[in-house]
Amino acid sequence: MLKAILCFVSVLIPLCGQIAVISHRGEHLRNPENTLAAFRAAVNAGADYFEVDVRTTVDGKFVLMHDQTVDRTTNGKGRVAGLTFAQVRALRVGTEPVPTLEEALAVARGRAHVYVDSKAISPAGLVAVLDRERMAQSVVVYGAVPFLKEVQKLRPAIRVMPESVSVEVIQQIIRELAPKVIAFSRRDWQDDIIRLAKQSGAGIFVDRLGPDDNPTAWQDAVDRGATGIQTDHPAELVTYLRSRHLHQ
C-alpha cells in the first residue's frame, strides 16, 4: 500500500499505473458514516483515500457530518450550524462522539490521504487546520469553485478538486484553477468532458456509488480514464483492482 500512496503523493495521477481507491464516508456499510471507526476500517481495507464531510459549528469548530442537521446520524436534533461544538460533541454516532476534522486527519497521517468534502467551512479555517496538522500535502479538497479559489490563493500547494459538471464548466475551471485532479459524478461522466480533463493532465476521480458501485461500472471507469474511484465497497474494489494489477 505504501508504494501506491507514494505514486499519488506528488500529482495525484497514478505514476505507477495504479487506481486510487476512495472510501465514501469511510467504510460506512459496516460502521457509522463519518466516524473514526469507519475511517480506520477504510484504511485497513486498503483504501488510498477516505472521504469526510466537513461542517462548522456555531462557535467555529470543524466537525464531520454529511447532512445540515444531526438528526439522521446521531441521537440528537438540530442544525450543525446552530449548535456549539460542546453540544455536537455530546451526541453519539453509534457509540462514538461526532469527530473533528483534526481527528480524521490523525487517522490518515502516514497511512492514507483524505478527500475533504467542504460542506460549509471557511477557506482560511481549512487552510489553518491543514497547516497546523501538517496535512496540506495529504488531501484533496472538493467544493464550490469560489471556495476552491480562496483555498488555492491562501495555500497553492493544497490540491483543490472542482466538479467537472459540463464542457463549459470544465473549460472554465481548467482555465481558472488548473486543478491537478477533477471530480466526476454519474451525471457528468461523459466522454467529451472526460476528454478535456485528460487533455489538461488532471487526475480523474469518479464516483461509482449506488447502482454504479459494481465491477462492471468500476471497469468502465478504468477503461475511460479514471485515476481514482470513490466507492461504498472499498475492500471489494481493492480486491478487484489488485486482480488486474491496478492496485498495490
LOKOL-511068 format. One record per residue: residue number from 1; residue in one letter; x negated, y negated, z negated of N, C-alpha, C in turn. Coordinates in steps of 0.02 Angstrom, whole numbers. Atoms other than C-alpha are relative to their C-alpha. Layout:
BEGIN
+-----+----+--------+--------+--------+--------+--------+--------+--------+--------+--------+
!   i ! aa !     nu !     nv !     nw !    cau !    cav !    caw !     cu !     cv !     cw !
+-----+----+--------+--------+--------+--------+--------+--------+--------+--------+--------+
! NUM !  A !      X !      Y !      Z !      X !      Y !      Z !      X !      Y !      Z !
...
+-----+----+--------+--------+--------+--------+--------+--------+--------+--------+--------+
//
This chain:
BEGIN
+-----+----+--------+--------+--------+--------+--------+--------+--------+--------+--------+
!   i ! aa !     nu !     nv !     nw !    cau !    cav !    caw !     cu !     cv !     cw !
+-----+----+--------+--------+--------+--------+--------+--------+--------+--------+--------+
!   1 !  M !    -41 !     60 !      0 !      0 !      0 !      0 !    -43 !    -63 !      0 !
!   2 !  L !     42 !     59 !      3 !   -142 !   -121 !    -39 !    -23 !    -20 !     70 !
!   3 !  K !     22 !     16 !    -68 !   -205 !   -108 !    140 !     55 !    -35 !     38 !
!   4 !  A !    -56 !     31 !    -36 !    -32 !   -151 !    206 !      9 !    -72 !    -22 !
!   5 !  I !     -9 !     68 !     25 !    -19 !   -303 !     93 !    -55 !    -45 !     27 !
!   6 !  L !     53 !     41 !    -26 !   -189 !   -365 !    149 !     11 !    -18 !     72 !
!   7 !  C !    -15 !     16 !    -70 !   -129 !   -356 !    329 !     46 !    -59 !      5 !
!   8 !  F !    -49 !     54 !     -4 !     10 !   -478 !    288 !    -23 !    -64 !    -32 !
!   9 !  V !     13 !     56 !     45 !    -78 !   -595 !    170 !    -20 !    -64 !     37 !
!  10 !  S !     25 !     61 !    -32 !   -154 !   -714 !    297 !     54 !    -35 !     41 !
!  11 !  V !    -47 !     33 !    -45 !    -19 !   -746 !    426 !     68 !     33 !      2 !
!  12 !  L !    -64 !    -35 !      3 !    124 !   -627 !    386 !     18 !     34 !     65 !
!  13 !  I !    -10 !    -41 !    -60 !    104 !   -543 !    554 !    -42 !     62 !     -9 !
!  14 !  P !     36 !    -62 !     17 !     54 !   -359 !    537 !    -62 !     11 !     43 !
!  15 !  L !     62 !     -7 !    -37 !   -127 !   -365 !    593 !    -20 !     73 !      8 !
!  16 !  C !     17 !    -71 !     -4 !   -138 !   -178 !    562 !     55 !     40 !     35 !
!  17 !  G !    -54 !    -35 !    -35 !     16 !   -136 !    667 !     52 !     27 !    -47 !
!  18 !  Q !    -47 !    -23 !     50 !    123 !   -116 !    512 !     63 !    -44 !     -1 !
!  19 !  I !    -62 !     37 !      9 !    302 !   -170 !    475 !     10 !    -12 !    -75 !
!  20 !  A !    -13 !     16 !     70 !    338 !   -260 !    311 !     69 !     24 !    -21 !
!  21 !  V !    -64 !    -21 !     30 !    475 !   -184 !    203 !     19 !    -51 !    -53 !
!  22 !  I !    -25 !     53 !     45 !    578 !   -317 !    114 !     62 !     27 !    -36 !
!  23 !  S !    -54 !    -29 !     40 !    690 !   -257 !    -27 !     49 !    -55 !    -21 !
!  24 !  H !    -52 !     51 !     10 !    851 !   -359 !    -32 !     24 !     -1 !    -73 !
!  25 !  R !    -18 !      8 !     71 !    882 !   -424 !   -209 !    -33 !     52 !    -44 !
!  26 !  G !     32 !    -55 !     35 !    759 !   -294 !   -268 !     32 !     66 !     21 !
!  27 !  E !    -31 !    -65 !    -13 !    805 !   -110 !   -270 !     65 !      1 !    -39 !
!  28 !  H !    -61 !     15 !     38 !    983 !   -154 !   -316 !     55 !     52 !      7 !
!  29 !  L !    -51 !    -53 !     -3 !   1077 !      5 !   -270 !     -3 !     45 !    -61 !
!  30 !  R !      8 !    -41 !     61 !   1007 !     93 !   -424 !    -14 !    -43 !    -61 !
!  31 !  N !     12 !     48 !     54 !    976 !    -63 !   -529 !     42 !    -62 !     13 !
!  32 !  P !    -36 !     63 !    -12 !   1071 !   -225 !   -556 !    -42 !    -47 !     43 !
!  33 !  E !     35 !     44 !    -46 !   1027 !   -351 !   -421 !    -34 !    -58 !    -36 !
!  34 !  N !     36 !     58 !     26 !    902 !   -491 !   -453 !    -20 !      9 !    -73 !
!  35 !  T !     26 !    -13 !     67 !    833 !   -409 !   -610 !    -72 !     25 !      5 !
!  36 !  L !     69 !    -24 !      1 !    657 !   -365 !   -661 !     -4 !     75 !     14 !
!  37 !  A !     -2 !    -72 !    -14 !    705 !   -181 !   -658 !      6 !     13 !     74 !
!  38 !  A !     -9 !     -8 !    -72 !    762 !   -199 !   -477 !    -64 !    -17 !     37 !
!  39 !  F !     61 !     19 !    -34 !    601 !   -287 !   -429 !    -55 !     52 !    -11 !
!  40 !  R !     50 !    -52 !     13 !    490 !   -158 !   -514 !     15 !     63 !     41 !
!  41 !  A !    -19 !    -59 !    -39 !    587 !    -18 !   -429 !    -16 !    -10 !     73 !
!  42 !  A !     16 !     14 !    -70 !    565 !   -103 !   -260 !    -74 !      9 !     13 !
!  43 !  V !     73 !     -7 !     -7 !    377 !   -114 !   -285 !    -20 !     73 !     -3 !
!  44 !  N !     16 !    -71 !      8 !    370 !     66 !   -343 !     22 !     41 !     61 !
!  45 !  A !    -23 !    -34 !    -60 !    467 !    117 !   -187 !    -45 !    -13 !     60 !
!  46 !  G !     46 !     15 !    -54 !    329 !     42 !    -80 !     16 !    -62 !     39 !
!  47 !  A !    -17 !     62 !    -35 !    412 !   -122 !    -30 !    -58 !    -49 !     -2 !
!  48 !  D !     51 !     51 !     -4 !    293 !   -258 !     27 !     24 !    -67 !    -28 !
!  49 !  Y !    -32 !     60 !     26 !    414 !   -396 !    -24 !     63 !     22 !    -38 !
!  50 !  F !    -68 !     -3 !     24 !    564 !   -410 !   -137 !     30 !    -70 !      3 !
!  51 !  E !    -35 !     63 !     -9 !    693 !   -546 !   -110 !     33 !    -22 !    -66 !
!  52 !  V !    -32 !     28 !     59 !    753 !   -661 !   -250 !     42 !    -60 !     20 !
!  53 !  D !    -44 !     57 !    -12 !    896 !   -785 !   -251 !     -8 !    -49 !    -58 !
!  54 !  V !     20 !     46 !     53 !    848 !   -942 !   -347 !     49 !    -59 !     -4 !
!  55 !  R !    -43 !     57 !     15 !    964 !  -1070 !   -427 !    -27 !    -38 !    -60 !
!  56 !  T !     24 !     44 !     52 !    942 !  -1211 !   -552 !     54 !    -11 !    -53 !
!  57 !  T !    -47 !     14 !     54 !   1024 !  -1229 !   -723 !      7 !    -76 !     -8 !
!  58 !  V !    -13 !     71 !      9 !   1092 !  -1396 !   -781 !    -60 !    -37 !    -30 !
!  59 !  D !     59 !     31 !     30 !    931 !  -1428 !   -877 !    -64 !     16 !     40 !
!  60 !  G !     56 !     -1 !    -46 !    819 !  -1390 !   -729 !    -43 !     63 !      2 !
!  61 !  K !     38 !    -62 !     -1 !    762 !  -1210 !   -753 !     21 !     43 !     59 !
!  62 !  F !    -15 !    -45 !    -56 !    749 !  -1090 !   -605 !     17 !     69 !    -26 !
!  63 !  V !    -21 !    -67 !     19 !    848 !   -931 !   -633 !     22 !     37 !     63 !
!  64 !  L !    -14 !    -42 !    -59 !    889 !   -786 !   -517 !     73 !     22 !     -2 !
!  65 !  M !    -71 !    -14 !     -4 !   1071 !   -774 !   -465 !     21 !    -13 !     72 !
!  66 !  H !    -22 !     10 !    -69 !   1145 !   -747 !   -293 !     58 !    -48 !      5 !
!  67 !  D !    -61 !     40 !     -5 !   1315 !   -824 !   -323 !     -7 !    -67 !    -35 !
!  68 !  Q !     -2 !     65 !     34 !   1355 !  -1002 !   -376 !     19 !      9 !    -74 !
!  69 !  T !    -21 !    -13 !     69 !   1434 !   -928 !   -533 !    -33 !     63 !    -26 !
!  70 !  V !     27 !    -60 !     32 !   1376 !   -797 !   -656 !     52 !     55 !     -7 !
!  71 !  D !    -57 !    -43 !     15 !   1546 !   -712 !   -654 !     -8 !     72 !     24 !
!  72 !  R !      1 !    -67 !    -31 !   1512 !   -564 !   -538 !    -52 !     46 !    -31 !
!  73 !  T !     55 !    -44 !     18 !   1347 !   -501 !   -604 !    -17 !      0 !    -75 !
!  74 !  T !     17 !      3 !     71 !   1343 !   -547 !   -789 !     64 !     10 !    -42 !
!  75 !  N !    -56 !     -5 !     46 !   1453 !   -533 !   -943 !     27 !    -69 !    -20 !
!  76 !  G !    -24 !     68 !     14 !   1487 !   -720 !   -938 !     37 !    -31 !     58 !
!  77 !  K !    -35 !     37 !    -52 !   1576 !   -851 !   -835 !    -28 !    -70 !      4 !
!  78 !  G !     21 !     69 !     -9 !   1534 !  -1019 !   -763 !    -49 !     -8 !     58 !
!  79 !  R !     47 !     16 !    -53 !   1432 !  -1106 !   -629 !    -70 !     -7 !    -28 !
!  80 !  V !     69 !      4 !     23 !   1245 !  -1089 !   -644 !    -20 !    -73 !     -9 !
!  81 !  A !     19 !     70 !      3 !   1226 !  -1275 !   -609 !     32 !    -37 !    -58 !
!  82 !  G !    -33 !     32 !     57 !   1341 !  -1314 !   -755 !    -19 !     29 !    -67 !
!  83 !  L !     20 !    -33 !     62 !   1257 !  -1203 !   -884 !    -73 !    -18 !    -17 !
!  84 !  T !     69 !     10 !     20 !   1099 !  -1232 !   -985 !    -39 !     65 !      8 !
!  85 !  F !     41 !    -60 !     -4 !    954 !  -1113 !   -974 !     15 !     46 !    -59 !
!  86 !  A !    -14 !    -41 !     59 !    991 !  -1054 !  -1151 !     65 !     38 !      8 !
!  87 !  Q !    -65 !    -34 !    -10 !   1171 !  -1015 !  -1103 !     -7 !     56 !     51 !
!  88 !  V !     10 !    -52 !    -51 !   1118 !   -919 !   -947 !    -41 !     57 !    -28 !
!  89 !  R !     45 !    -50 !     27 !    980 !   -829 !  -1039 !     35 !     46 !    -50 !
!  90 !  A !    -36 !    -41 !     49 !   1103 !   -767 !  -1170 !     44 !     52 !     34 !
!  91 !  L !    -41 !    -48 !    -36 !   1200 !   -673 !  -1035 !    -40 !     62 !     17 !
!  92 !  R !     33 !    -63 !    -19 !   1162 !   -496 !   -979 !     22 !     21 !     69 !
!  93 !  V !    -12 !    -33 !    -65 !   1146 !   -421 !   -806 !    -17 !     73 !    -13 !
!  94 !  G !     12 !    -67 !     25 !   1166 !   -240 !   -854 !    -25 !     -7 !    -71 !
!  95 !  T !     29 !      5 !     68 !   1052 !   -228 !  -1006 !    -51 !    -55 !     -5 !
!  96 !  E !     52 !     51 !     -1 !    934 !   -369 !   -954 !     28 !    -70 !     -5 !
!  97 !  P !    -18 !     71 !     -8 !    940 !   -557 !   -978 !    -10 !    -22 !     72 !
!  98 !  V !     10 !     28 !    -66 !    953 !   -660 !   -820 !    -74 !    -23 !      5 !
!  99 !  P !     71 !     18 !     -3 !    771 !   -676 !   -762 !    -13 !    -68 !     30 !
! 100 !  T !     24 !     62 !    -30 !    674 !   -830 !   -714 !    -41 !     16 !     62 !
! 101 !  L !     44 !     -9 !    -58 !    578 !   -856 !   -553 !    -70 !     19 !    -23 !
! 102 !  E !     67 !    -15 !     25 !    417 !   -853 !   -654 !     -7 !     74 !    -17 !
! 103 !  E !      3 !    -70 !     19 !    458 !   -680 !   -720 !     -2 !     45 !     61 !
! 104 !  A !      2 !    -39 !    -62 !    491 !   -614 !   -545 !    -69 !     -4 !     33 !
! 105 !  L !     67 !      8 !    -28 !    326 !   -686 !   -484 !    -51 !     42 !    -38 !
! 106 !  A !     47 !    -40 !     40 !    237 !   -598 !   -627 !      5 !     74 !     18 !
! 107 !  V !     -8 !    -69 !    -21 !    310 !   -431 !   -572 !    -38 !     12 !     66 !
! 108 !  A !     30 !     -8 !    -66 !    245 !   -460 !   -396 !    -76 !     -9 !      0 !
! 109 !  R !     70 !     20 !     -2 !     73 !   -526 !   -441 !    -47 !     59 !      9 !
! 110 !  G !     48 !    -52 !    -13 !    -60 !   -416 !   -365 !     29 !     64 !     28 !
! 111 !  R !    -31 !    -62 !    -22 !     67 !   -287 !   -307 !     44 !    -10 !     62 !
! 112 !  A !    -47 !     12 !    -55 !    188 !   -367 !   -182 !      5 !    -74 !     12 !
! 113 !  H !    -17 !     69 !    -15 !    248 !   -527 !   -103 !     73 !    -13 !    -20 !
! 114 !  V !    -68 !     19 !     19 !    408 !   -622 !   -145 !     31 !    -41 !     56 !
! 115 !  Y !    -41 !     35 !    -49 !    541 !   -680 !    -22 !     47 !    -44 !    -41 !
! 116 !  V !    -38 !     47 !     42 !    612 !   -836 !   -106 !     58 !    -28 !     41 !
! 117 !  D !    -60 !     27 !    -32 !    791 !   -870 !    -50 !     23 !    -59 !    -43 !
! 118 !  S !    -11 !     61 !     38 !    814 !  -1050 !   -105 !     74 !    -21 !      4 !
! 119 !  K !    -72 !     14 !      0 !    998 !  -1065 !   -150 !     14 !    -73 !    -20 !
! 120 !  A !    -12 !     68 !     24 !    996 !  -1228 !   -250 !    -57 !    -19 !    -46 !
! 121 !  I !     59 !     19 !     39 !    825 !  -1288 !   -305 !    -34 !    -60 !     34 !
! 122 !  S !     36 !     57 !    -28 !    713 !  -1439 !   -281 !    -65 !     23 !     31 !
! 123 !  P !     64 !    -18 !    -30 !    564 !  -1428 !   -164 !    -59 !    -11 !    -47 !
! 124 !  A !     56 !     15 !     46 !    449 !  -1512 !   -291 !     -2 !     49 !    -57 !
! 125 !  G !     -2 !    -48 !     55 !    508 !  -1396 !   -428 !    -27 !     68 !     21 !
! 126 !  L !     25 !    -65 !    -24 !    474 !  -1242 !   -323 !    -75 !     -1 !      9 !
! 127 !  V !     72 !      5 !     -9 !    301 !  -1301 !   -274 !    -36 !      1 !    -67 !
! 128 !  A !     31 !      2 !     66 !    262 !  -1337 !   -456 !     -4 !     69 !    -31 !
! 129 !  V !      0 !    -68 !     28 !    312 !  -1161 !   -509 !    -51 !     43 !     37 !
! 130 !  L !     46 !    -42 !    -38 !    215 !  -1078 !   -369 !    -73 !    -19 !    -14 !
! 131 !  D !     68 !     22 !     16 !     61 !  -1183 !   -406 !    -19 !     24 !    -70 !
! 132 !  R !     15 !    -18 !     70 !     71 !  -1151 !   -593 !    -12 !     75 !     -6 !
! 133 !  E !      7 !    -73 !      4 !     91 !   -963 !   -566 !    -52 !     27 !     49 !
! 134 !  R !     51 !    -19 !    -50 !    -43 !   -962 !   -430 !     27 !     52 !     49 !
! 135 !  M !    -32 !    -47 !    -46 !     76 !   -877 !   -310 !     20 !    -33 !     66 !
! 136 !  A !    -19 !     35 !    -61 !     88 !  -1004 !   -169 !    -17 !     39 !     63 !
! 137 !  Q !     21 !    -39 !    -58 !     -2 !   -885 !    -52 !     35 !     68 !      4 !
! 138 !  S !    -30 !    -67 !      5 !    106 !   -736 !   -101 !     75 !      0 !     11 !
! 139 !  V !    -72 !      4 !    -11 !    279 !   -794 !    -49 !     15 !    -22 !     71 !
! 140 !  V !    -32 !     37 !    -55 !    387 !   -839 !     99 !     60 !    -35 !    -30 !
! 141 !  V !    -54 !     41 !     28 !    515 !   -974 !     65 !     53 !    -11 !     54 !
! 142 !  Y !    -57 !      5 !    -46 !    684 !   -964 !    151 !     46 !    -55 !    -25 !
! 143 !  G !    -46 !     52 !     20 !    803 !  -1111 !    152 !     19 !    -44 !     59 !
! 144 !  A !    -20 !     47 !    -52 !    879 !  -1255 !    249 !    -60 !    -39 !     25 !
! 145 !  V !     57 !     33 !    -31 !    765 !  -1349 !    367 !    -22 !    -63 !    -38 !
! 146 !  P !     24 !     59 !     38 !    764 !  -1515 !    269 !    -37 !     20 !    -64 !
! 147 !  F !     34 !    -25 !     59 !    717 !  -1419 !    111 !    -70 !     26 !     18 !
! 148 !  L !     64 !    -29 !    -20 !    579 !  -1324 !    201 !    -50 !    -53 !     22 !
! 149 !  K !     45 !     55 !    -20 !    509 !  -1485 !    275 !    -32 !    -32 !    -62 !
! 150 !  E !     27 !     29 !     61 !    489 !  -1554 !     99 !    -51 !     46 !    -33 !
! 151 !  V !     49 !    -48 !     28 !    405 !  -1396 !     37 !    -65 !     -3 !     40 !
! 152 !  Q !     59 !      1 !    -43 !    287 !  -1399 !    185 !    -40 !    -64 !     -8 !
! 153 !  K !     34 !     63 !     10 !    248 !  -1582 !    158 !    -40 !     -1 !    -66 !
! 154 !  L !     32 !     -1 !     65 !    207 !  -1553 !    -25 !    -58 !     50 !     -4 !
! 155 !  R !     51 !    -53 !      4 !    107 !  -1393 !      0 !     -2 !     38 !     66 !
! 156 !  P !      1 !    -31 !    -67 !     67 !  -1349 !    182 !    -18 !     74 !      0 !
! 157 !  A !     22 !    -70 !      1 !     -9 !  -1182 !    131 !     58 !     48 !    -15 !
! 158 !  I !    -57 !    -44 !     14 !    161 !  -1114 !     74 !     34 !     18 !     65 !
! 159 !  R !    -31 !    -23 !    -63 !    239 !  -1010 !    212 !     75 !     -8 !     -3 !
! 160 !  V !    -72 !     11 !     -3 !    411 !  -1078 !    249 !     30 !     44 !     54 !
! 161 !  M !    -32 !    -47 !    -46 !    536 !   -966 !    339 !     71 !    -24 !     15 !
! 162 !  P !    -67 !     22 !    -20 !    682 !  -1050 !    428 !     39 !     55 !     35 !
! 163 !  E !    -44 !    -46 !    -37 !    831 !   -957 !    501 !     -1 !    -19 !     74 !
! 164 !  S !      5 !     13 !    -71 !    823 !   -939 !    690 !     63 !    -32 !     30 !
! 165 !  V !    -67 !     28 !    -16 !   1011 !   -974 !    718 !     18 !      4 !     74 !
! 166 !  S !    -18 !      5 !    -71 !   1010 !  -1011 !    906 !    -61 !    -21 !     40 !
! 167 !  V !     55 !     23 !    -42 !    899 !  -1053 !   1053 !    -18 !    -72 !    -15 !
! 168 !  E !     12 !     71 !     12 !    919 !  -1238 !   1020 !    -33 !    -11 !    -68 !
! 169 !  V !     27 !      9 !     68 !    884 !  -1223 !    833 !    -70 !     27 !     -5 !
! 170 !  I !     68 !    -27 !      6 !    733 !  -1110 !    850 !    -50 !    -43 !     38 !
! 171 !  Q !     45 !     46 !    -35 !    658 !  -1229 !    978 !    -17 !    -59 !    -45 !
! 172 !  Q !     10 !     56 !     45 !    681 !  -1369 !    852 !    -46 !     18 !    -58 !
! 173 !  I !     41 !    -18 !     59 !    606 !  -1275 !    704 !    -71 !     16 !     20 !
! 174 !  I !     68 !    -13 !    -23 !    457 !  -1217 !    806 !    -36 !    -66 !     11 !
! 175 !  R !     30 !     65 !    -14 !    426 !  -1396 !    859 !    -15 !    -39 !    -65 !
! 176 !  E !      6 !     42 !     59 !    452 !  -1475 !    687 !    -38 !     34 !    -58 !
! 177 !  L !     30 !    -35 !     57 !    389 !  -1340 !    567 !    -59 !     45 !     19 !
! 178 !  A !     51 !    -49 !    -21 !    278 !  -1224 !    670 !     -5 !     57 !    -52 !
! 179 !  P !      2 !    -50 !     54 !    326 !  -1085 !    547 !    -40 !     62 !     20 !
! 180 !  K !     37 !    -62 !    -12 !    218 !   -930 !    529 !     45 !     61 !     -2 !
! 181 !  V !    -49 !    -55 !      1 !    373 !   -823 !    503 !     69 !    -31 !      7 !
! 182 !  I !    -68 !     23 !    -13 !    554 !   -843 !    560 !     49 !     54 !    -18 !
! 183 !  A !    -51 !    -48 !     24 !    709 !   -760 !    486 !     54 !     10 !     53 !
! 184 !  F !    -55 !    -18 !    -45 !    841 !   -670 !    587 !     53 !     39 !    -39 !
! 185 !  S !    -56 !    -38 !     28 !   1012 !   -609 !    534 !     31 !     40 !     56 !
! 186 !  R !    -34 !    -39 !    -52 !   1130 !   -494 !    626 !     26 !    -46 !     55 !
! 187 !  R !    -30 !     47 !    -47 !   1210 !   -646 !    709 !    -49 !    -25 !     52 !
! 188 !  D !     47 !     30 !    -47 !   1052 !   -717 !    786 !    -53 !     48 !     26 !
! 189 !  W !     47 !    -50 !    -26 !    963 !   -554 !    826 !     14 !     11 !     74 !
! 190 !  Q !    -14 !      1 !    -71 !    970 !   -593 !   1011 !    -65 !     -8 !     39 !
! 191 !  D !     63 !     -5 !    -36 !    838 !   -564 !   1143 !    -29 !    -68 !     20 !
! 192 !  D !     27 !     65 !    -21 !    825 !   -745 !   1204 !    -29 !    -39 !    -59 !
! 193 !  I !     26 !     33 !     59 !    799 !   -807 !   1026 !    -64 !     36 !    -24 !
! 194 !  I !     59 !    -40 !     19 !    678 !   -666 !    984 !    -60 !    -18 !     44 !
! 195 !  R !     55 !     16 !    -47 !    576 !   -708 !   1139 !    -35 !    -65 !    -19 !
! 196 !  L !     30 !     64 !     19 !    549 !   -887 !   1081 !    -42 !      7 !    -63 !
! 197 !  A !     39 !    -12 !     61 !    492 !   -828 !    909 !    -66 !     34 !     17 !
! 198 !  K !     61 !    -35 !    -21 !    368 !   -709 !    990 !    -49 !    -48 !     34 !
! 199 !  Q !     43 !     46 !    -37 !    302 !   -845 !   1105 !    -34 !    -49 !    -46 !
! 200 !  S !     29 !     47 !     48 !    271 !   -958 !    955 !    -55 !     32 !    -42 !
! 201 !  G !     48 !    -36 !     41 !    164 !   -824 !    872 !     23 !     13 !    -70 !
! 202 !  A !    -26 !    -10 !     67 !    275 !   -818 !    719 !     17 !     73 !    -13 !
! 203 !  G !    -26 !    -64 !     20 !    313 !   -661 !    623 !     76 !     -1 !      3 !
! 204 !  I !    -72 !     -6 !     -7 !    493 !   -599 !    637 !     27 !     45 !    -55 !
! 205 !  F !    -31 !    -38 !     55 !    586 !   -546 !    479 !     75 !      4 !     13 !
! 206 !  V !    -70 !     -9 !    -18 !    757 !   -473 !    518 !     37 !     38 !    -55 !
! 207 !  D !    -44 !    -35 !     47 !    899 !   -422 !    402 !     30 !     61 !     34 !
! 208 !  R !    -35 !    -59 !    -21 !    957 !   -244 !    426 !     40 !     24 !    -60 !
! 209 !  L !    -40 !    -11 !     59 !   1095 !   -241 !    296 !     69 !     25 !     20 !
! 210 !  G !    -67 !    -24 !    -14 !   1268 !   -165 !    282 !      0 !     54 !     53 !
! 211 !  P !     -5 !    -52 !    -52 !   1314 !    -68 !    439 !    -63 !      7 !     42 !
! 212 !  D !     62 !     -3 !    -38 !   1143 !   -107 !    514 !    -58 !     31 !    -39 !
! 213 !  D !     54 !    -26 !     42 !   1044 !    -27 !    372 !     -6 !     75 !      9 !
! 214 !  N !      5 !    -71 !    -16 !   1006 !    139 !    455 !    -57 !     10 !     50 !
! 215 !  P !     58 !    -12 !    -43 !    868 !    222 !    557 !      8 !    -25 !     72 !
! 216 !  T !    -10 !     25 !    -68 !    946 !    176 !    725 !    -13 !    -74 !      4 !
! 217 !  A !      9 !     72 !      1 !    951 !     -8 !    680 !    -72 !    -19 !    -19 !
! 218 !  W !     70 !     14 !     17 !    778 !     -2 !    600 !    -44 !      7 !     61 !
! 219 !  Q !     41 !    -11 !    -59 !    704 !     69 !    759 !     13 !    -54 !     52 !
! 220 !  D !    -15 !     55 !    -46 !    795 !    -62 !    863 !    -39 !    -62 !    -20 !
! 221 !  A !     38 !     58 !     23 !    714 !   -195 !    754 !    -73 !      7 !     18 !
! 222 !  V !     71 !    -12 !    -18 !    542 !   -118 !    780 !    -10 !    -10 !     75 !
! 223 !  D !      7 !      1 !    -73 !    567 !    -98 !    967 !      5 !    -71 !     28 !
! 224 !  R !    -11 !     68 !    -27 !    622 !   -279 !    988 !    -45 !    -52 !    -32 !
! 225 !  G !     52 !     46 !     22 !    478 !   -355 !    893 !      0 !    -21 !    -72 !
! 226 !  A !      1 !     19 !     71 !    519 !   -365 !    707 !    -68 !     17 !    -31 !
! 227 !  T !     60 !    -14 !     39 !    367 !   -379 !    595 !     17 !     11 !    -74 !
! 228 !  G !    -24 !    -14 !     67 !    471 !   -364 !    436 !     75 !     16 !      3 !
! 229 !  I !    -71 !    -20 !      1 !    639 !   -282 !    396 !     25 !     -5 !    -72 !
! 230 !  Q !    -31 !      4 !     66 !    750 !   -329 !    249 !     55 !     53 !     -5 !
! 231 !  T !    -42 !    -59 !      7 !    845 !   -180 !    182 !     26 !      6 !    -71 !
! 232 !  D !    -25 !    -21 !     66 !    951 !   -117 !     38 !    -26 !     69 !    -19 !
! 233 !  H !     25 !    -68 !     11 !    861 !     51 !     54 !    -76 !      1 !      9 !
! 234 !  P !     72 !      6 !    -11 !    676 !     13 !     30 !    -37 !     67 !      2 !
! 235 !  A !     36 !    -64 !      0 !    619 !    190 !    -12 !     11 !     38 !     65 !
! 236 !  E !    -17 !    -35 !    -62 !    709 !    263 !    139 !    -34 !    -33 !     60 !
! 237 !  L !     33 !     35 !    -56 !    641 !    128 !    255 !    -75 !     12 !     -1 !
! 238 !  V !     71 !    -16 !      4 !    464 !    155 !    191 !    -14 !     69 !     28 !
! 239 !  T !     10 !    -68 !    -24 !    480 !    341 !    223 !      7 !      3 !     76 !
! 240 !  Y !    -12 !      1 !    -73 !    550 !    309 !    398 !    -60 !    -30 !     36 !
! 241 !  L !     55 !     33 !    -34 !    411 !    188 !    445 !    -65 !     40 !     -6 !
! 242 !  R !     61 !    -40 !      8 !    274 !    298 !    373 !      0 !     60 !     47 !
! 243 !  S !     -4 !    -57 !    -46 !    337 !    443 !    478 !    -20 !    -20 !     71 !
! 244 !  R !     19 !     26 !    -66 !    300 !    332 !    628 !    -65 !    -40 !     -2 !
! 245 !  H !     65 !     32 !      9 !    134 !    267 !    561 !      5 !    -77 !      4 !
! 246 !  L !    -13 !     71 !     -1 !    208 !     93 !    541 !     -1 !    -31 !    -69 !
! 247 !  H !      5 !     25 !     69 !    183 !     76 !    353 !    -50 !     42 !    -37 !
! 248 !  Q !     51 !    -36 !     40 !     40 !    121 !    237 !     30 !     26 !    -65 !
+-----+----+--------+--------+--------+--------+--------+--------+--------+--------+--------+
//
